[in-house]
């Protein structure tokens, strides 16, 4: 049952909400987390790269704890594991770093013991931990995910991104904890605001399903969370309001932020948009990494055995 050679799992980053789809819409992005895991005589956890600075390397490590929860769920005796983790996904930037770790830990452990848990069970376990199904769903199955969570089970539909759809992300070089970003939100909303977001969220799913780039600027508008979170991210409101003038199809806060995301048609040059986003943040004395980032059509996948991690580290640590 145990795969003694271990597994190597790759998990994409994700962006959530996409504007109006608060806690319900997510899209996978081509930044990745890699987890190599194998059974061992005693637990060893090695973290690689600056994006994992400060993450524990003992048994309190989230991925380790999730692996043990998979073993318990599957009725398998808990076992020490040896684990190497490398991530391109910056922490607390609104790109689903915690969701990728949750999904990666569950998927790697499940692969390690012969996949006794099906995809739906893994999705439910991931959502129970994250408490919303958008980021974890996108990282698990790839593409665009529309999902609902009833407290026990997730119901979702996956949408394949249009082949011409891409994004530009502006990643400010400061962290914004999700708890802080949720803390500025109102506890109640009026009917008009609810209708505004329901209509735009519905329009957005339909547009993404049918390749209707022409309606994305309207479909990505939001009034439930972005106006309140703008106070935490200087320059955000100006970028969201003017990005379409520089080639964006639509723009939104990525998850809880501070990253901003613009949808683009990759047949068009994105240089003007990239410079606009970068310069706007610079005017507010905020350094930002701005780059094009394609949607990931793959979710979490096993790409090899534990020993294959060496080539991943060799390739990325040189960059």
N, C-alpha and C positions, 0 to 999 in steps of 0.2 A: 504493500500500500504506500509506504513512504518512498518518495523519490530520493534515493541516497545521493544522487549527483546534484541534487538541489535544483532550484529554479531561478531564472532571471526574468523579472516582470518590468514592463515599461508602462507608465501611466501618464496621460496628458494632463496639462493644466486646464483650467476652465474659467470662463467668465459667466457670471450669474446675473439674472434680472433682465439684461438687455434693454434696460429702460423700464417699461411698465410691468414686466412679469415678475413682480417682487416675490422671491422665494419659490418660484414655480418654473422659470425658464433658465436654461443653461446651455452653454456651447463649449465644446472641447477645443483647446488651442494647442498648437505645436510647440509647446515647451514641455519638458518631460521630467519625471522622477523615475529613477531606476532602483529596484530593490532586488538584491541577490540574497537568497535564503536557503539554508540547508540544515538538516538535523545535525546535532553535535553532542559531544559529551558534556560540555558546559556552555553557557551562554556567552557569546562574544558579539558585540555590536560596534561596527566601525562606520563613521559618518565622513563623507568626503565633500569638500567644496564649501565656500563661504556662506552659501544660502542655508546651511544647516548649523551654523554657529549657535551655541547655546542650547541645542537639543540634547537631552540626556542620553547617555550610552549605557545605562544600567536597565534593570527590569522595569523601571517606570517609563521607559520609552514607549510612545504610543503604538508604533508599528509592532513592537514585541508583544504588547498587551493584546492587541487585536489578533495577532497570530494565535495566541493562547486561547482567545475566545472562540476562534474558528475550530480549534481542536476540541474544545469543550462542546460546542454546538454539534459537531459531527460525532461525538461519542468516542473520540480518540484520546488516549492518554497523553497528557501534556508532556512536552519534550523540550529540552534546551535547544536553542537554535543558534547558528552562526549567521550573521547578517551584515551585508555591506549596503549602504544607501548613498546615492548621489542624486542631487537635484539641481535643475536649472531654474526652478520656480522660486522667486523671491518670497520670503515670509511676509505675512500681513500687508500685502499690497493689493488685495482684491483679485487674485488670480488662482484661487482655490488651492493654496498650498496644503492646508489641513485636509481638504477633501481628497487630494491626490494621495496623501499619506494613509488616510483611512481606507480608501479603495485599494491601494497597493498592498497594505498589510493583509486585508481580507483575501484578495485574489491570490497573492503569493502563497499564503498559508493553505488556502484551499487547493491550489495546484500541487503543493508539496505532498498532500495526502490523497491525491487521486481524484480531486473534484467531487466530493460527496454532496456539496451544497450547490444548488442551481443558481442561476443568475438572479432570479427574483428574490431568493433568500438573501443573497449578498447585498442586493440593493436595499432591502428592508433593514438589514443590520447596519449598513452604512448610514442610512437616513436616520435611524434611531440615535446614532451617535452625533451626527451633524445637526439634526433637528430640522433640516429642510432638504428637499430632494434635488435641488437644481445643480449645484456643483458636483455632488457625488455621482449623480446620474450621468452628467456629461463625461466625467472622467471614467466612469464604468463602461459606458456603451459607445461613446464617441458621438460626433455630430451635434445636432441641436436636440435638446430634450425638453418636452413639456410634461410636467409631473404634478401629481397631487399626493399628499400624505395624510392619512387619517389617524395617525398616532400608532398604527400597527403595520399597515401595508402601504406600499407605493403603487400607484397606477400611473403609467407613463406611456408616451408616444415619442418615438425617435424620428426626427426629420433629417434627411440627408441634405447637407448644405449644397447650394448651387455651386457648380464647378467654377464659376467666375467670382464667387464671394470670397473676400478676404477681409482683414482688419488692420488698422493701425492702432497700436497701443502706446499710450504715454504713461510711463511708470515713474512717478515722482520718487526721489530718493529719500523718502521718509516713511516710517511705518504708521499704519492706522489700524488699531485693533478693532475687530468686528464688534466687540462689546461697546467700545466708545462710539462707533458709528451707529449702532442700534440705540444707544442712549439718547440721541438727539431726536428720535422719531416721536411723533405724537402717539398717544394711546388710543385715540379715536379719530375717525375721519368722517366727513360729511358725505351724503349720498352723491352729490355732484362729483366729488373727487373719486369716489369708488367707481362711478359710471365712466368717468374719464379714463381711468386706468383699465377697466374691463374692456372698453371698446378698443383702446390702443393695443392691449395685449392680444386680443382676439385677431385684430388686423395684422399684428406682427407675425403670429403663427401662420396665418393664411399667406402672408407675403413671402415668408421664408419657405413655405411648402410649395409655392408656385413660381418662385423666382421673380417676384414683383419688386424689383429694386426701386421702382418709381414711387412707392408708398412708404418706404422705410423711414424717411425723415419724419413723417407724421406718426408712423407706428411706434417709433422708439421714444416718444415723449412720455413723460411721467410727472405726476404731482404728489405721489405718496411718500417718496423717500429722498429723491435727489434734491429738491429745494431745501430740505432740512440739513442734509449732509454737506451742502455746498459751503457752509460756514467753516467746515473743517479742511477744505481744500481750496486755497486761493487760486483764482483763475479758472476754476471749474465751470462756473456759470457762463462765462464769456466763451469758452471753448465749445460747450454744448450748443450754445445759441448760434455760433458762427461757423462751425466746422463744415457745414454743407456748402458754404461759399468757397471753400478751399478743396472741394472734391469729395467730401464724405457723403455717403448715402444716408447716414444718420449717425448719431453719437449718443453715448450713455456712460454713466459711471459703471465701472466693472465691479460687480459685487458690492461690497461695502466700501470699496476704494482703498487707497487714493488713486489707483490706476483709472484712466479714462480710455474708452474704447470707441473707435469710429469704424463703422462698416464701410467697405470700399468695393468697387468693381476693379479686380486686379488687372483688367485690360487697360486701365488708365494709370498714368504715372502718379504715384503718391507723394512725390517729393515736396510739393507745395503744402500739402496737408501736414506732413511730418514737420516741416519748418514752422508752420503756424502754431502747432501744438507745443513744440519745443520753445519757441520764442515767447509765447504767452506765459508759460510757466516761468521762464527766465525773467520776464518783466515783474513777476512776483517773488523774485529771488529764490526760485525753487529749481534745483537741478533735476532734470528728468531724462530718462532713457526713452527715446521714441523710435519705434521700428514697426515694420510690417510683420504681421504674424498670421499665418493661415489657420483656418479651422482644421482640427484633426478629425478625420473620418473614422479613425480607430480609437477605441477606448483602451482599457487596460488589457494588455496582451502579454503572454509568456513568449519571450523571444530567444530563450536558450536555457542553459544550466548555470549553476552558481559560478563555475569557472570562467564563464564568458564575461563576467563583470570586469575582468582585468582589461579587456580591450576597450570597453566603454570608458573606464577611467583614464586609460592611456590617451584616448582620442580627445576627451573633453578637458582634462587637466592641463593639456598643452595650449588650449585656446586662450 
